[in-house]
Amino acid sequence: MTEAEVMAVLATVNDPEIPVLSIVELGIVEQVRCRTDGVDVFLLPTFAGCPALELIRRAVVSALQAAGAPQVAVTFLTAPAWTTDRITQQGLDALSSFGIAAPGDAAPACPYCQSTQTRRESAFGPTLCRQVYYCDSCHQPFERMKPLTMAVKVR
Amino acid sequence: MSARQPLDQALNEALLAVADDELVCGHRDSEWCAFAPMIEEDVAFASIAQDEMGHARLLYRLLEQRGQGSLDQMAFSRPLVGYKNAQILERQNAGWAQAIARHLVYDLYDDLLTGLYLEACTVGEVADIARLVRREERYHLEHQKTWIRHLGQGGAEARARMNGALGDVLAESGGLFEDLPAHRALKEAGVLPGLPSELQPEFSQRLAALCLTAGLDRPAAPSGGLGGRLGRHTADMEECLATMAEVISEAPNASW
């Protein structure tokens, strides 16, 4: 398989917790390396405690094996750090269609009515990567992808 | 190679203490799920617990790569004296004021430890993990800061309970700042820039500033609760370990 073929297969592997989003759109595929007898895939974990990582590993292995790669090795790297800036525009659109607003600093637009009269109810949501918001315009609670960027220096 | 071996061992010891703090703190957090004062806090503490477990997992995984045993064995199957967490983190949950006070103390300490020391570690893998950990921890710190302001300004009853809980927690938090010979060796060799005890003045300054804005009493310096880093624990740790290791003791070959 070529690297482009591998990437095409990975684009069909979706995040188990946000099934409209592929792991390529999520931005966690850091590198693929094709060997004569198989494929090495290097992924970046999102949140350290994400329970979906093992599921993603298995999904990547089975998708690539089904596509004809005899041996697949998946490695999670601790650097570079994944950040929410790595989600592609297509990925952000998919999130929005799923009812999850894009990460960012400003108040997000409500995915239901597009109003920006929204506020954060809690920094913690049903998964590690989601936060709970409320729309003051259509009175609908919704979720936003929790912004994850590098922390500033202590001093 | 041989000159590095004692230092490698010292770093393993220091990292194990950090990992065990995260694991035990995460376990106590998880026990709030379904018992917190409101459903948002069930979710928040469950989420924070999952983060802390994730941080512990990153560190145990690194220790595994450094030849220190398997991840699950390190997390769940060591004898009591093998755990190096600070005693304050193993204490049983004792009310919401204690939960907020303890978490605030831990998060302030952890932000300084990861930000000033571990991110500056000359061993690249450690610095990488510290960066992943601290950016998640700042959500925890922000959460506890919000709570401490609410409770400090929530009337006489809430303020009294918060003052009491902070006093009790601080009187058992000296163990977070306890130096091991390993820490001194790492500082001397330049692997880490400082000792845990040297974080205490800045910790106290930050905590005092927070208490001032929350209308709480000026906090005492952390003291007491020593010995966790040497494997000495309270009876609460036995209960904690038995609960955490329940599944692996019942079914050692189960996979999850």
Interface residues (C-beta under 8 A of the other chain):
Chain A: P45 F47 A48 G49 C50 P51 T78 A79 A81 E121 S122 A123 F124 G125 P126 L128 V132 K146 L148 T149 M150 A151 K153 V154 R155
Chain B: E40 V43 A44 A46 S47 I48 Q50 D51 E52 M53 G54 H55 R57 L58 D111 L112 G115 L116 G124 E125 D128 I129 R131 L132 V133 R134 R135 E136 R138 Y139 E142 H143
